[in-house]
Amino acid sequence: MKKLIALSICLISISFSSTAQDVLSVDEMNSVYSKEQVLNKTVRQYTHLREADVMWSRKIWREIDLREKINHPFYYPENDGVGTTTSDRKSLIDVIFSAINEGSITAYGNAAMDDEFRQAMTQEEIKSIGGASSEMVEVIDWDAVAAGADPEDAKMQTLSEKEFDRNTIKKWRLKEEWFFDKQKSTMDVRILGLAPLQEDKDEVTSRLTGSFSPLFWVYFPEAREILINAEVFNSVKNDAERRTYDDIFWKRMFNSTITMEANVMNRRINEYMVGLDALLEAERIKADIFNIEHDLWEY
């Protein structure tokens, strides 16, 4: 009798274990351990900054080219139009745009003319981002025609949708402010905004022109609440030590080119210099920021 009871208990435990294995999540099936660190991370708050402590500041605009190897983690994995190809990470535009659709982040429009977050986009404007559109078109039900119906009578209205191709985002524009904090005697920088850039097309030939235009702006301190839990591929090939997008921006782990500094005419560098001269002007601005901090110290 005791052996029969023991056998019954063993069979019940085996059935429970097999049932537990059947309800494993996708993340559990794709890893040998449970990943909780990224999901539980919280935003590292900026230290309080008083106006009286800022003895110098300058706004800088720069662009991150995702075609550069160091910036690939911002672009991949590509979106096939339905979703990303991996479950544990997304491209930066997928993370930002998904949060905008959910209402977690506010998108600000008129991006080419206004980068001061003054015009929040409506739902209709969000649905048309990046050339996306939806309209009713007239089509012929060829199955009905094959069954003997007249083509004119077989016409019907259907919804035609053109999705926003997120893989066309090849650059990001950053708006940031550099400042010297005399209380801590340090030069620091804080990112204010992010804008995805899409390559322009000729209206007649639909060919790419080589120039880029911003689609919308997001306020970076607001976006940090989403970016802190968005995992990024580790370029040194260690999946156990992955960072988040917030980590990458905080640690400045990207390459970029300065395209504008605050000036009286509000001009971008490419409006008064081209080619190599524009690159040298960007390097001059970078050197000026370094020298301002350097010149405040005595050796």
Residue pairs with C-beta under 8 A, 6 or more apart in sequence:
26 87
27 34
27 35
27 87
27 88
28 34
30 87
30 88
31 88
35 88
38 229
38 231
38 242
38 244
39 229
41 228
41 229
41 244
42 228
43 224
43 225
43 228
43 246
44 246
44 250
46 190
46 221
49 179
49 181
50 183
53 181
53 182
53 183
53 184
54 179
54 180
54 181
54 182
55 180
55 182
56 179
56 180
56 292
57 177
57 178
57 179
57 180
58 177
58 178
58 179
58 261
58 262
58 289
59 175
59 176
59 177
59 178
59 192
59 261
59 262
60 175
60 176
60 177
60 178
60 258
60 260
60 261
60 262
60 285
60 289
61 115
61 173
61 174
61 175
61 176
61 258
61 259
61 260
61 261
61 268
62 173
62 174
62 176
62 256
62 257
62 258
62 259
63 171
63 172
63 173
63 174
63 197
63 212
63 256
63 257
63 259
64 71
64 74
64 171
64 172
64 173
64 174
64 254
64 255
64 256
65 71
65 170
65 171
65 255
65 256
65 257
66 72
66 74
66 75
66 169
66 170
66 171
66 172
67 75
67 170
68 255
70 235
70 253
70 254
70 255
71 254
71 255
72 233
72 235
73 232
73 233
73 235
73 248
74 91
74 92
74 172
74 245
74 248
74 254
75 91
75 92
75 169
75 170
76 91
76 233
77 84
77 85
77 86
77 89
77 90
77 91
78 84
78 85
78 91
78 167
79 91
79 94
79 166
79 167
81 163
81 165
84 90
84 91
84 94
88 231
89 230
89 231
89 232
89 233
89 242
90 98
90 230
91 166
91 169
92 172
92 245
93 166
93 169
93 196
94 166
95 226
95 227
95 230
95 245
96 105
96 194
96 196
96 218
96 223
96 226
97 129
97 164
97 166
99 105
99 223
99 226
100 106
100 107
100 126
100 216
100 218
101 126
104 225
104 226
105 218
105 222
105 223
105 226
106 120
106 121
106 218
106 219
106 222
107 120
107 121
107 126
107 129
107 216
107 217
107 218
108 114
108 117
108 118
108 119
108 120
108 121
108 216
108 217
108 218
108 219
109 119
109 120
109 121
109 125
109 216
110 119
111 195
111 213
111 214
111 215
111 216
111 217
112 213
112 214
114 217
115 175
115 193
115 195
115 214
115 217
117 193
117 217
117 219
121 129
121 216
127 134
129 164
129 215
129 216
130 164
130 165
130 166
130 168
130 169
130 198
130 215
131 162
131 164
131 165
132 161
132 162
132 163
132 164
133 161
133 162
134 159
134 160
134 161
134 162
135 159
135 160
136 157
136 158
136 159
136 160
137 157
137 158
137 159
137 160
138 155
138 156
138 157
139 155
139 156
139 157
139 158
140 151
140 154
140 155
140 156
141 149
141 154
141 155
141 156
142 154
144 153
144 154
145 151
145 154
168 198
168 199
169 196
169 197
169 198
169 215
170 197
170 198
170 199
170 212
171 196
171 197
171 212
172 194
172 195
172 196
172 197
173 194
173 195
173 196
173 197
173 214
173 259
174 191
174 193
174 194
174 256
175 191
175 192
175 193
175 194
175 195
175 217
176 189
176 190
176 191
176 192
177 189
177 190
177 192
178 187
178 188
178 189
178 289
179 187
179 188
179 189
179 190
180 186
180 187
180 188
180 292
180 293
180 296
181 187
181 188
185 296
186 293
187 289
187 292
187 293
191 220
191 249
192 219
192 220
192 221
193 217
193 218
193 219
193 220
194 217
194 218
194 220
194 223
195 214
195 215
195 216
195 217
195 218
196 214
196 215
196 216
197 212
197 213
197 214
197 215
198 212
198 213
198 215
199 208
199 209
199 210
199 211
199 212
200 208
200 209
200 210
200 211
200 212
200 213
201 207
201 208
201 209
202 208
202 209
220 249
224 246
227 244
227 245
227 246
227 249
228 244
228 245
228 246
229 244
230 244
230 245
230 246
231 242
231 243
231 244
232 242
232 243
232 244
232 245
232 247
232 248
233 242
234 241
234 242
234 243
243 251
243 253
247 253
248 254
257 279
257 282
258 269
258 282
258 285
258 286
259 268
259 269
259 270
259 282
260 267
260 268
260 269
261 285
269 278
269 281
269 282
270 278
273 281
